Amino acid sequence: MRADMSRVLVIAAALLVFAGTAIAEDMKIAVVDLDQAINATEQGKKAREELQGKQKQAEGQLKPMYEKGKALAEEIQSKRFVLSEEALRKKQLDLAEIQSDLRAKGAELEGQFKVDYERLVGPLRDKLLGIITDFGKEQGYTLILERNTPGVIYAKEALDITDEVVQRFNKKG
């Protein structure tokens, strides 16, 4: 009885492998790197330049606060033993306030950067997704995966359609 059950399991496993192979042979799968595609388009390059400019502006706003905090921290460290307890406590509170302001400003600028990124890159991503969908239908793909998403561990380079997607995007403008 045990041998019969083992035989049935082996036959069932063989049928599943055979059926999976047959299905896989009919499948046409591709991968696309959306970030690479966005960065390769003219609109994507302009968006990246604008975002880099905004990032430099943000760094310019944070740098004086950082420098002030760094100088105060160095002063506290060097004068720790000469300052009165009250003066030391005041400087430490000033430093804590600067650090808090720096964190708050950093969070505010990071939030603004995310808004700007979505405003600039979101429409490009949406347009690329439309192009990828149309391309997949035209070319008879069963499945197109985004290269840098969880779940895609390996993809053969021949499956990558990123360059073709960029070409179609640039033709549509």
Buried (B, 14 or more C-beta within 10 A) or exposed (E): EEEEEEEEEEEEEEEEEEEEEEEEEEEEEBBBBBBBBBBBBEBBEEBBEBBEEBEEEBEEEBEEBBEBBEEBBEBBEEEEEEBEEEEBEEBBEBBEEBBEEBEEBBEEBEEEBEEBBEEBBEEBBEBBBEBBEEBBEEEEBEEBBBBEEEEEEEBEEEBBBBEBBBEBBEEEE
